[in-house]
């Protein structure tokens, strides 16, 4: 059964051009399902039935949110679709299983005041402080995914007139303007921070760790959490919240959805439309808080 999973993952990489992170997520989901099958006494993909998949989804119980269960079912649908097209199975039993009901999940954002506190937290008199300041400004100014930031190379940065070339999901390329403040912070880091972090040779990536190596996604995550804690931001912050804040604050200040879609690199505008709900909820919150007759 492992051979079919490996073939499927190779197909995702070659035919669909999905990122390594997405492929890794599929791998985890499928190996988890294969473990369930083994415990259930099922040893062949052709023997997997609708009730078997339903039992697997139900076995997750309250340990997994409805959204997590829906994601795993979606992974199974894609996998069994591959098996069916490849002639390995005669049907795709997962299409007969209904997705869990999902309530609306609005992106979590930071307020403008919280953003300011986070951006002002790093001590820019040190190389690492300059790096963190440039990272935060770039994340918020460009709405980058954390993987896009950690994989950003020097060749993708143009300080004049000020934009980055981003390789997003599916290796889709987009140009994103940085804004004057982000440009100046990035320039300061490149001239007075990055070159001091370089240990030997030359690194292609923009953001480096203290060892002079590429700063990983996990490293960015830890830095943001640590800086947020020092800034007194009492929320469970994630790097993606800066991307959500970028999108929501643009909408609140008059940006149109189509432009936002391009900046975020969304292939479908329906993905971008979720931010209109966030902006609407915030307006309701402000109205309820400040109107004399809420």
C-alpha positions, -999 to +999 in steps of 0.1 A: +000+000+000+029+023+005+039+020-031+006+036-043+010+064-018+045+071-031+032+071-067+004+095-057+028+119-039+051+118-070+021+126-092+012+156-070+048+170-073+052+164-111+017+167-126+002+193-103+033+211-091+022+213-055+046+227-029+067+204-006+046+215+024+013+205+007+027+172-004+040+166+032+005+173+045-010+147+021+016+122+032+008+126+069-030+123+062-026+091+040-002+074+064-026+081+092-054+065+072-032+035+063-026+029+100-063+029+106-068+004+078-041-019+092-057-018+126-091-026+109-076-056+090-078-040+055-047-047+035-056-036-001-069-004-015-096-023-035-111-035-003-117+000+011-154+008+012-176+038+019-183+025+054-146+020+060-139+057+052-169+069+072-156+049+102-122+065+098-137+100+098-159+092+128-130+076+147-114+111+149-142+122+172-137+154+191-099+151+189-101+168+155-121+199+145-147+195+117-123+214+094-095+190+101-117+160+094-129+177+062-093+183+051-085+146+056-115+135+037-106+158+009-071+142+008-087+108+006-110+119-023-080+132-042-060+100-035-088+076-044-095+096-075-059+090-085-062+052-077-094+050-099-078+069-128-048+047-126-069+015-127-058+004-092-094+005-079-127+002-097-145+030-078-138+060-057-156+051-024-147+084-008-171+104-031-200+087-012-189+101+021-203+135+031-181+162+044-186+173+080-207+205+084-184+235+087-193+268+103-178+300+089-142+304+100-130+340+097-093+347+095-078+359+128-061+393+125-042+418+146-054+454+152-034+482+138-022+490+173-009+454+178+008+455+144+026+487+154+038+472+187+051+441+169+069+461+142+085+484+167+097+456+191+130+446+175+161+464+185+176+476+152+210+483+167+218+445+163+220+424+132+192+401+144+171+430+154+175+445+119+166+411+104+135+407+125+123+443+118+128+437+080+109+404+082+079+418+100+077+449+078+079+427+047+053+402+059+028+430+067+036+452+037+034+423+012+010+398+028+036+370+022+031+334+034+057+324+059+071+298+034+074+326+008+093+347+032+117+320+044+124+309+008+128+344-006+162+348-024+183+378-031+175+375-068+138+380-060+143+414-043+144+447-063+149+477-039+144+502-067+115+507-075+107+484-045+091+450-051+096+413-046+090+385-070+072+358-051+068+321-059+036+310-043+015+279-042+018+258-074+050+278-081+029+306-094+049+338-097+036+373-087+051+407-082+043+424-049+052+461-041+069+466-008+062+502+002+087+528+013+090+517+050+096+480+041+121+489+015+141+510+039+140+484+066+151+457+042+179+479+028+191+485+063+191+448+071+209+439+038+236+465+043+241+464+081+227+431+093+228+403+067+264+407+057+273+404+094+253+371+097+270+355+067+297+331+080+313+318+049+305+315+012+273+330-001+237+323+009+210+328-017+182+334+008+175+369+021+168+360+058+195+341+077+198+327+112+226+334+137+246+306+120+245+323+087+221+297+073+187+300+057+161+309+083+134+281+083+096+285+085+098+272+121+124+297+129+103+326+116+073+312+137+094+311+169+108+346+163+073+361+158+059+344+189+089+356+210+087+392+198+050+393+202+054+381+238+079+408+245+057+434+229+029+424+253+005+412+226-018+388+244-030+367+215-018+334+202+000+350+172+010+331+141+029+344+110-002+339+089-020+365+111+002+392+095-010+381+060-046+381+072-040+416+088-025+428+055-055+418+036-081+430+061-065+464+066-062+470+029-100+463+025-108+485+054-089+513+038-107+510+004-087+484-016-108+464-041-111+426-041-095+420-075-064+439-066-062+421-032-066+388-050-035+395-072-015+407-042-023+376-022-018+352-051-052+336-049-063+317-080-100+320-071-115+353-059-139+334-036-109+327-014-102+365-012-139+373-004-135+359+031-118+391+041-149+411+033-166+392+061-138+400+085-140+437+077-178+436+081-176+419+115-151+445+126-174+474+116-202+457+135-179+455+166-170+491+163-206+502+159-217+482+189-189+496+210-191+533+202-227+540+190-248+555+218-277+532+209-261+499+199 
